[in-house]
Amino acid sequence: MAYKSINFRNLPFGFCHFLLTILNSRRIEKCVTITYFFNKAPHTMPDPIERAADIIASAKRAVALTGAGISVASGIPPFRGKGGLWEKIDPMKVAHIDAFLDDPETVWNVLIKEMKTVLDKARPNPGHTGLADLERLGILGTVITQNVDGLHQKAGNSDVIEFHGSFAWQRCLDCNRRIETSRVDLAQIPPHCRCGGILRPDCVFFGEMIPPEALDRSQHMSATCEVMMVIGTSAMVQPAAGMPFIAKDNGAFIIEINPEPTPLTSRISNLPLLGGAESIMPRLLQAVRQRLASP
């Protein structure tokens, strides 16, 4: 089939977005080339940041899915990938629930103590604060995160679904009391609760189930959002990886922010923004605010 070019000049933006959603369906996406004009000179494409700002500023229900990449600029190394923690240590030996229950002292010494040191120093970066600002603007409703660092809450987001729990808190194996990780005394390893029970991170170890309420809410928010921002993740680890597909299947516009292309980029992302969230988000937020301030 011959390729066609569709001229959207002088069409309202909302109508262009509607047409784009239809034309991006898998049945015809390979035979249609779409050129945006938005009252600009022919054959010019708008700045991707500006285009993303148009989409986000007009959204009433936006959701963000975040991964380890958003926290790298805060000094927290990723677990997977090049330079990740799992290249240095075997997760089955130190991050599996059976390993912790069998030898909590070793797991605390090899993994948890180091993570506590890193997280005690970590602060939200502009990627995190940008999402919190989008919530304050009434655009972003929920952050679904695969991270366990608690930085979205520190940045100011109020509705954060922590898919893998939170390392920002420790929980007693005996009485289930929770205590902030920053307040845990490492004079004794493993540290103990005041009841005498051993403390463990309140996150999901290998071998444990994703909290059902986190999965259910994530699926619901993904299915009902208008825009999903996928930030700092290649979305390859299930079941979190399914959230962008749920959003896309229900008509959401997918904006991806990652330093380099991912499997999502060519499969379902409507608008990839290449770069770190700490550099992209301030520019995107400024553009969104400009649009909201316009009469």
C-alpha positions in Angstrom: 0.0 0.0 0.0 1.3 3.5 -0.8 2.3 5.7 2.0 0.0 8.7 2.6 0.6 12.0 4.3 -2.2 13.6 6.3 -2.1 17.4 6.6 -3.5 18.5 10.0 -3.0 22.3 9.3 -5.7 24.5 10.9 -7.4 21.5 12.6 -8.1 21.9 16.3 -5.5 20.2 18.5 -8.0 18.0 20.2 -9.3 16.7 16.9 -5.7 16.0 15.7 -5.1 14.0 18.9 -8.3 12.0 18.2 -7.2 11.3 14.7 -3.7 10.3 15.8 -5.2 7.8 18.3 -7.1 6.2 15.5 -4.3 6.2 13.0 -1.8 4.8 15.5 -3.8 1.6 15.8 -1.7 -1.4 14.9 -3.8 -2.2 11.8 -2.8 0.9 9.8 0.2 2.4 11.6 2.7 1.0 9.0 1.0 2.5 6.0 0.3 6.0 7.3 2.7 8.9 7.9 1.3 11.7 9.9 2.7 15.2 9.6 1.7 17.8 12.3 1.4 21.4 11.3 -0.5 23.2 14.1 -0.4 26.4 12.0 3.3 26.2 11.4 5.2 26.0 8.1 4.5 22.9 6.0 6.7 19.8 6.7 7.9 21.1 10.1 7.5 19.1 13.3 6.9 20.7 16.6 9.4 20.3 19.4 8.6 17.0 21.2 8.6 18.8 24.6 6.0 21.3 23.3 3.9 18.5 21.8 4.0 16.6 25.1 3.0 19.8 27.0 0.0 20.2 24.7 -1.1 16.7 25.5 -0.5 16.9 29.3 -2.0 20.3 29.8 -5.2 19.2 28.2 -5.4 15.9 30.3 -7.7 15.5 33.2 -6.5 12.0 34.3 -2.8 11.5 33.9 -0.8 8.7 35.5 3.0 8.1 35.7 4.7 4.8 35.7 8.3 5.1 37.0 11.3 2.9 37.4 14.9 2.9 38.6 16.0 5.4 35.9 14.2 8.3 37.6 16.2 7.9 40.8 19.7 7.5 39.2 20.2 11.3 39.4 19.5 11.1 43.1 22.5 8.8 43.6 20.6 5.5 43.7 22.1 2.9 41.3 19.7 0.6 39.4 19.3 -3.0 40.3 19.2 -4.3 36.7 21.2 -3.4 33.5 24.7 -2.3 32.9 26.3 -1.2 36.2 23.3 -2.4 38.2 23.5 -4.0 41.6 22.7 -7.5 40.3 25.9 -7.5 38.3 27.8 -7.4 41.5 25.8 -9.7 43.7 23.5 -12.7 43.1 19.9 -11.5 43.9 18.9 -15.1 44.7 21.5 -15.2 47.5 20.7 -11.9 49.1 17.4 -10.6 47.8 15.2 -13.8 48.0 12.9 -14.1 51.0 14.2 -17.5 51.8 17.8 -16.2 51.9 16.7 -13.5 54.4 14.8 -15.9 56.6 17.6 -18.4 56.6 20.4 -15.8 57.3 19.1 -12.3 58.0 22.5 -11.1 59.3 24.2 -11.8 56.0 21.5 -10.2 54.0 21.6 -7.1 56.2 25.4 -6.9 55.9 25.7 -7.6 52.2 22.6 -5.7 50.8 20.3 -3.9 53.2 22.9 -1.9 55.2 24.4 -0.6 52.0 21.0 0.3 50.6 20.2 2.1 53.9 23.4 4.2 53.6 22.5 5.2 50.0 18.8 6.0 50.7 19.6 8.0 53.8 21.6 10.4 51.6 19.2 10.4 48.6 17.0 13.4 47.8 14.3 13.9 45.2 15.7 15.2 41.9 13.8 17.4 39.3 12.3 14.3 37.8 10.5 13.5 41.1 9.6 17.1 41.9 8.3 17.7 38.4 5.8 14.9 38.9 4.8 16.4 42.3 4.3 19.7 40.6 2.0 18.1 38.0 -0.1 16.7 40.8 -0.3 20.2 42.4 -1.5 21.5 39.0 -4.4 19.1 39.1 -3.1 17.0 36.1 -1.3 14.0 37.6 -3.4 11.8 39.8 -1.3 8.8 40.6 2.3 7.6 40.4 2.8 3.9 40.0 6.4 3.1 40.9 8.5 0.1 40.8 11.0 1.8 43.0 11.4 1.2 46.8 13.2 4.5 47.7 10.2 6.6 48.8 11.4 9.6 46.8 8.1 10.3 45.2 6.5 10.9 48.6 9.5 13.0 49.7 9.0 15.1 46.6 5.3 15.7 47.5 3.2 13.2 45.5 0.3 12.1 47.7 -1.0 9.1 45.8 1.9 6.7 45.1 1.3 3.0 44.4 4.5 1.2 45.4 4.5 -1.9 43.3 7.4 -3.5 45.1 6.8 -2.0 48.6 9.1 0.5 50.2 12.6 0.3 51.5 12.0 3.6 53.3 10.3 1.6 56.0 11.2 -1.5 58.0 8.8 -4.0 59.4 9.1 -6.4 62.3 8.8 -10.1 61.5 7.0 -10.7 64.8 4.7 -7.9 65.5 4.5 -6.2 62.1 5.3 -2.8 63.6 6.8 -0.4 61.0 9.7 2.0 61.6 11.3 4.5 59.2 14.6 3.1 57.8 16.3 6.3 58.6 15.6 5.8 62.3 16.9 2.2 62.4 20.0 1.8 64.6 22.7 -0.4 62.9 24.6 -1.0 66.1 23.2 -4.5 66.0 23.0 -6.5 62.8 20.3 -7.5 62.1 18.5 -4.7 63.9 15.6 -5.6 66.1 12.2 -4.2 66.9 11.5 -3.0 70.5 9.5 -6.3 70.9 12.7 -8.3 70.1 11.7 -9.3 66.5 14.0 -8.9 63.6 13.4 -6.0 61.2 13.1 -6.5 57.5 12.5 -4.0 54.7 8.9 -3.4 54.0 9.5 -4.2 50.3 8.9 -7.2 48.1 11.7 -9.8 48.1 12.2 -12.2 45.3 9.9 -15.1 46.1 7.1 -12.9 47.5 3.9 -11.8 45.8 3.2 -8.3 44.6 0.6 -6.8 47.1 -2.8 -7.5 45.5 -4.1 -4.1 46.3 -1.2 -2.5 44.5 -1.7 -4.6 41.4 -5.5 -4.0 41.4 -5.2 -0.2 41.8 -2.4 0.0 39.2 -4.5 -1.9 36.7 -7.5 0.3 37.4 -5.6 3.6 37.2 -3.9 2.5 34.0 -7.2 1.5 32.4 -8.9 4.8 33.2 -6.2 7.4 32.5 -6.0 9.7 29.5 -2.3 10.0 29.5 0.4 7.7 30.9 3.9 9.0 31.4 6.4 6.1 31.4 9.6 7.4 33.1 12.9 5.8 33.8 11.8 2.2 32.9 11.9 -0.1 30.0 8.8 -1.8 31.4 10.2 -5.3 30.9 9.5 -6.7 34.4 6.0 -8.1 34.9 3.5 -7.4 36.1 4.4 -3.7 36.1 5.4 -4.0 32.4 1.7 -4.6 31.5 0.5 -1.2 32.8 1.4 0.8 29.6 -0.3 -1.8 27.5 -3.4 -1.6 29.6 -3.4 2.2 29.2 -2.8 2.0 25.5 -5.5 -0.5 24.9 -8.0 1.8 26.7 -7.1 4.8 24.5 -4.4 6.5 26.6 -1.7 8.6 25.0 1.7 7.2 26.0 4.6 9.6 26.7 7.9 7.9 27.3 10.9 9.6 29.0 14.0 7.5 28.9 17.7 8.2 28.1 17.6 5.9 25.2 15.0 3.9 23.2 13.4 0.9 24.9 11.2 -1.9 23.6 8.2 0.4 24.4 9.5 3.1 22.0 8.7 1.2 18.8 5.8 -0.8 20.2 3.3 1.5 22.0 4.9 4.9 22.8 3.1 7.7 21.1 5.7 10.3 22.0 9.2 9.3 23.2 11.3 12.0 24.8 14.9 10.9 24.9 16.8 12.2 27.9 17.0 11.8 31.7 13.9 12.7 33.7 16.0 15.2 35.7 16.6 17.3 32.5 13.3 16.6 30.6 10.8 17.3 33.4 11.8 20.9 34.2 11.4 21.9 30.5 8.2 19.9 30.2 6.7 21.4 33.4 7.6 25.0 32.2 5.8 24.4 28.9 2.8 22.9 30.7 2.6 25.9 33.0 2.7 28.3 30.0 -0.2 26.6 28.5 -2.3 26.6 31.7 -1.5 30.3 32.2 -2.8 31.2 28.6 -6.4 32.5 28.5 
